[in-house]
């Protein structure tokens, strides 16, 4: 009698359930990007989803991802952030510093995993080692990259005597890289044509001026806003037969000649680690923000042929990926 009573009590308390497996808890997170959300996923988002699956999360089964995308309209980010907050997600993956700032303005206590430029300079975290607050994740800033890209341009186009540089003048991080590029160009005895962009019209005027300037190379300092113009910039350089080098692989798939940048697929894959840790109870304040450790050189040989550039063999040998 006593054993039967204990069995009934255990069943009532949910401690055992013969023949019925316990249902896993379904977690819910947000994903906010200023760019378009496409299917199949971009290599970066595919890396993030792969990382989640490796950690046991199956989107649509034990994990619900609420996506919100700005379609390159950054003014929509605050409203999209508010939508995610209202859905009571457990955390938000914020793609770009602008997306992170938008969420923080709506709900300062929302845990966030970000991939952005320099979150310290943007005032999002206190330091890389000790973020503090509610934000952690990945930074894609490596201070030496600007100078390395200028050296790469000189190596690919040794006859170049001047380069043009496009960057978002509203972005303080891009301004820092511009300064590094200008210094590297001076060292290599390259003249520089600055093409700062504050408005879309600035970019149009800069691209129109390529015909007259005829720089030996066009350099693009990539931030979240300029990513949306990758096809326009790459096409303009192609028309003028100017080698275009950028800081994001997607520029090369859009037609630019080369990119030297962090491996963004690896960065996005690593975001899954932070999501898992926070869902398991860790505080973002205690999770150091990581910086890139893997970089990749991507070349587009189809573009090289179209603009009449022969990629030097030493550069070809170093390439991590060659688009034919």
C-alpha positions as CSV (number, residue, x, y, z in Angstrom):
1,X,0.0,0.0,0.0
2,X,2.8,2.4,0.9
3,X,4.7,1.7,-2.3
4,X,1.6,2.3,-4.4
5,X,1.0,5.6,-2.6
6,X,4.6,6.7,-3.3
7,X,4.2,5.8,-7.0
8,X,1.0,7.8,-7.3
9,X,2.7,10.8,-5.6
10,X,5.6,10.6,-7.9
11,X,3.4,10.5,-11.0
12,X,1.4,13.5,-9.7
13,X,4.5,15.5,-9.1
14,X,5.7,14.7,-12.6
15,X,8.8,12.9,-11.4
16,X,8.3,9.9,-13.6
17,X,6.1,9.3,-16.6
18,X,6.3,5.7,-17.8
19,X,6.2,5.5,-21.6
20,X,6.2,9.3,-22.1
21,X,9.4,11.1,-22.8
22,X,9.8,14.6,-21.3
23,X,9.2,17.3,-23.9
24,X,12.2,19.7,-24.3
25,X,11.7,23.3,-23.5
26,X,11.2,25.4,-26.6
27,X,13.4,28.5,-26.5
28,X,12.7,31.8,-28.3
29,X,15.2,34.3,-29.5
30,X,15.2,37.3,-31.8
31,X,17.4,38.0,-34.8
32,X,17.6,41.6,-36.0
33,X,19.5,42.6,-39.1
34,X,19.5,45.8,-41.1
35,X,19.8,43.9,-44.3
36,X,17.4,41.7,-46.3
37,X,16.7,38.2,-45.1
38,X,17.1,35.8,-48.0
39,X,16.6,32.1,-48.6
40,X,18.7,30.1,-48.8
41,X,20.6,31.9,-46.0
42,X,23.7,33.9,-46.7
43,X,26.9,32.1,-45.8
44,X,27.1,34.1,-42.6
45,X,23.6,33.2,-41.4
46,X,24.1,29.6,-42.5
47,X,27.2,29.5,-40.3
48,X,25.1,30.8,-37.4
49,X,22.4,28.1,-37.9
50,X,25.0,25.4,-38.3
51,X,26.6,26.5,-35.0
52,X,23.2,26.3,-33.3
53,X,22.5,22.8,-34.7
54,X,25.9,21.6,-33.4
55,X,24.9,22.7,-29.9
56,X,21.7,20.8,-30.0
57,X,19.3,23.5,-31.2
58,X,16.8,22.7,-34.0
59,X,15.2,25.8,-35.3
60,X,11.5,25.2,-35.7
61,X,11.5,22.4,-33.1
62,X,13.3,23.3,-29.8
63,X,14.2,26.8,-30.9
64,X,12.1,29.5,-32.4
65,X,14.0,32.3,-34.1
66,X,11.9,35.5,-34.6
67,X,13.5,37.3,-37.6
68,X,13.2,41.0,-38.3
69,X,15.0,42.5,-41.3
70,X,15.4,46.2,-42.3
71,X,16.0,45.6,-46.0
72,X,18.8,48.2,-45.9
73,X,16.5,50.8,-44.4
74,X,18.3,51.6,-41.1
75,X,15.5,53.9,-40.0
76,X,13.3,50.8,-39.5
77,X,15.5,49.3,-36.9
78,X,13.9,50.9,-33.8
79,X,10.4,49.7,-34.8
80,X,11.7,46.2,-35.6
81,X,13.6,46.1,-32.3
82,X,10.4,47.1,-30.5
83,X,8.5,44.2,-32.2
84,X,11.0,41.7,-31.0
85,X,10.9,43.0,-27.5
86,X,7.1,42.8,-27.4
87,X,7.4,39.1,-28.4
88,X,9.3,38.5,-25.1
89,X,12.2,36.8,-26.7
90,X,14.9,35.6,-24.3
91,X,17.7,37.4,-26.1
92,X,18.3,39.2,-29.4
93,X,21.1,38.5,-31.9
94,X,21.8,42.0,-33.3
95,X,23.6,42.1,-36.6
96,X,25.6,45.4,-36.7
97,X,26.2,48.1,-34.1
98,X,23.2,50.1,-35.4
99,X,20.9,47.1,-34.7
100,X,22.4,46.7,-31.2
101,X,21.9,50.4,-30.4
102,X,18.3,50.2,-31.6
103,X,17.5,47.3,-29.2
104,X,19.3,48.9,-26.3
105,X,17.3,52.1,-26.8
106,X,14.1,50.1,-26.6
107,X,15.0,47.8,-23.8
108,X,18.3,48.4,-22.0
109,X,17.9,45.1,-20.0
110,X,17.5,42.8,-23.0
111,X,20.4,40.3,-23.3
112,X,22.1,40.7,-26.7
113,X,24.6,38.9,-28.8
114,X,26.1,41.2,-31.4
115,X,28.4,41.1,-34.3
116,X,29.6,44.6,-34.9
117,X,32.6,46.8,-35.6
118,X,34.2,48.2,-32.4
119,X,31.6,47.8,-29.6
120,X,33.9,49.6,-27.1
121,X,34.2,52.7,-29.3
122,X,30.5,52.6,-29.9
123,X,29.9,52.6,-26.2
124,X,28.1,49.3,-26.2
125,X,30.5,47.5,-23.8
126,X,33.1,48.6,-21.2
127,X,35.9,46.4,-22.5
128,X,36.4,43.3,-24.6
129,X,37.5,41.2,-21.6
130,X,34.8,42.5,-19.3
131,X,31.8,43.7,-21.3
132,X,29.6,44.5,-18.4
133,X,25.9,45.2,-19.0
134,X,23.8,43.1,-21.2
135,X,25.8,42.8,-24.5
136,X,28.4,40.4,-25.7
137,X,29.4,38.7,-28.9
138,X,31.9,39.2,-31.7
139,X,33.8,42.2,-33.1
140,X,35.1,42.1,-36.7
141,X,37.6,45.0,-36.2
142,X,41.3,44.3,-36.6
143,X,43.3,47.6,-36.6
144,X,45.9,46.4,-39.0
145,X,43.6,45.4,-41.8
146,X,43.4,48.8,-43.5
147,X,47.1,49.0,-44.1
148,X,47.2,45.3,-45.3
149,X,44.5,46.0,-47.9
150,X,46.5,49.0,-49.2
151,X,49.6,46.8,-49.5
152,X,47.5,44.1,-51.3
153,X,46.2,46.7,-53.8
154,X,49.8,47.8,-54.6
155,X,50.8,44.1,-55.0
156,X,47.9,43.4,-57.4
157,X,48.4,46.6,-59.3
158,X,52.0,47.5,-59.0
159,X,51.7,50.2,-61.6
160,X,49.2,52.1,-59.5
161,X,50.2,55.6,-58.5
162,X,47.0,56.6,-56.7
163,X,44.1,54.9,-55.0
164,X,40.5,56.0,-54.2
165,X,39.0,55.2,-50.9
166,X,35.2,55.0,-50.2
167,X,33.9,54.9,-46.6
168,X,30.9,55.8,-44.5
169,X,32.0,59.2,-43.0
170,X,29.3,58.9,-40.3
171,X,31.0,55.8,-38.9
172,X,33.7,56.6,-36.5
173,X,35.2,53.1,-36.9
174,X,35.4,53.5,-40.7
175,X,37.0,56.9,-40.1
176,X,39.7,55.2,-38.1
177,X,40.4,52.7,-40.9
178,X,40.5,55.6,-43.4
179,X,43.3,57.2,-41.3
180,X,45.2,53.9,-41.3
181,X,44.8,53.5,-45.0
182,X,45.9,57.0,-45.7
183,X,49.1,56.4,-43.6
184,X,49.8,53.2,-45.4
185,X,49.3,54.8,-48.8
186,X,51.8,57.5,-47.8
187,X,54.3,54.9,-46.9
188,X,53.9,53.2,-50.3
189,X,54.1,56.6,-52.0
190,X,50.5,56.3,-53.3
191,X,48.3,59.4,-53.7
192,X,44.8,59.1,-52.3
193,X,41.5,60.3,-53.5
194,X,39.1,60.4,-50.5
195,X,35.5,59.5,-51.2
196,X,33.6,59.9,-47.9
197,X,29.9,59.0,-48.0
198,X,27.5,60.7,-45.7
199,X,24.5,60.4,-48.0
200,X,23.6,58.1,-50.9
201,X,24.1,61.0,-53.3
202,X,27.7,61.3,-52.1
203,X,28.4,57.8,-53.3
204,X,26.8,58.4,-56.6
205,X,29.0,61.5,-57.2
206,X,32.1,59.6,-56.1
207,X,31.4,56.7,-58.5
208,X,30.7,59.1,-61.3
209,X,34.1,60.8,-60.7
210,X,36.0,57.5,-61.3
211,X,36.0,58.1,-65.1
212,X,38.1,61.3,-64.6
213,X,40.2,60.3,-61.6
214,X,41.2,56.9,-63.0
215,X,42.8,55.6,-59.8
216,X,44.9,52.5,-59.9
217,X,42.6,50.8,-57.4
218,X,39.3,51.5,-55.6
219,X,39.3,50.6,-51.9
220,X,36.1,50.1,-50.0
221,X,36.0,50.4,-46.2
222,X,33.0,48.2,-45.4
223,X,30.4,48.9,-42.7
224,X,26.8,47.8,-42.3
225,X,25.6,50.6,-44.6
226,X,28.0,50.1,-47.5
227,X,27.3,46.4,-47.7
228,X,24.0,47.3,-49.3
229,X,25.8,49.2,-52.1
230,X,28.2,46.3,-52.9
231,X,26.7,45.6,-56.4
232,X,26.5,49.3,-57.3
233,X,30.1,49.9,-56.3
234,X,31.5,46.7,-57.9
235,X,29.7,47.4,-61.2
236,X,31.0,51.0,-61.3
237,X,34.6,49.8,-60.9
238,X,34.1,47.1,-63.5
239,X,32.8,49.7,-66.1
240,X,35.9,51.8,-65.6
241,X,38.2,48.7,-65.5
242,X,39.4,49.6,-62.1
243,X,40.4,46.9,-59.6
244,X,38.1,47.1,-56.5
245,X,39.2,45.7,-53.2
246,X,36.9,45.6,-50.2
247,X,36.6,44.4,-46.6
248,X,33.9,41.9,-47.1
249,X,33.7,38.7,-49.1
250,X,30.2,39.5,-50.4
251,X,31.7,42.4,-52.5
252,X,33.8,39.8,-54.4
253,X,30.7,37.6,-55.1
254,X,29.1,40.9,-56.4
255,X,31.9,41.5,-58.8
256,X,34.7,43.2,-57.0
257,X,38.2,41.9,-57.7
258,X,39.4,41.0,-54.2
259,X,38.6,41.1,-50.5
260,X,40.8,40.7,-47.4
261,X,38.7,40.4,-44.3
262,X,37.8,38.4,-41.3
263,X,36.1,35.1,-42.0
264,X,32.6,36.3,-41.4
265,X,31.2,32.8,-41.6
266,X,33.4,31.8,-38.7
267,X,32.3,34.9,-36.8
268,X,28.6,34.1,-37.2
269,X,29.2,30.5,-36.4
270,X,30.7,31.6,-33.1
271,X,27.6,33.6,-32.2
272,X,25.8,30.4,-31.6
273,X,28.2,29.7,-28.6
274,X,27.1,33.0,-27.0
275,X,23.4,32.2,-27.6
276,X,23.8,28.8,-26.0
277,X,25.7,30.2,-22.9
278,X,23.1,32.8,-22.3
279,X,20.2,30.4,-22.7
280,X,21.9,28.2,-20.1
281,X,22.0,31.0,-17.6
282,X,25.3,32.9,-18.3
283,X,25.3,36.7,-18.1
284,X,26.5,38.6,-21.1
285,X,28.6,40.8,-18.7
286,X,30.7,37.7,-17.9
287,X,31.3,36.6,-21.5
288,X,34.3,38.3,-23.1
289,X,33.8,39.8,-26.6
290,X,36.0,38.1,-29.1
291,X,37.9,39.6,-32.1
292,X,38.6,37.8,-35.3
293,X,41.5,35.4,-35.5
294,X,40.9,34.0,-39.0
295,X,41.2,36.1,-42.1
296,X,40.6,35.2,-45.7
297,X,41.8,36.5,-49.1
298,X,39.1,36.0,-51.8
299,X,39.8,36.7,-55.5
300,X,37.5,36.9,-58.5
301,X,39.3,35.8,-61.6
302,X,36.3,36.4,-63.8
303,X,36.5,40.1,-62.8
304,X,40.3,40.1,-63.3
305,X,39.9,38.9,-66.8
306,X,37.1,41.4,-67.5
307,X,39.2,44.4,-66.4
308,X,42.5,43.2,-67.9
309,X,44.3,42.5,-64.6
310,X,46.7,39.6,-64.2
311,X,46.8,38.5,-60.6
312,X,50.4,38.0,-59.5
313,X,51.2,34.3,-58.8
314,X,52.2,35.0,-55.1
315,X,48.8,36.6,-54.5
316,X,47.0,33.6,-56.1
317,X,48.9,31.2,-54.0
318,X,47.9,33.0,-50.8
319,X,44.2,33.1,-51.8
320,X,41.8,31.2,-49.5
321,X,39.1,31.2,-52.2
322,X,39.2,31.9,-55.9
323,X,36.0,32.6,-57.8
324,X,36.3,31.5,-61.4
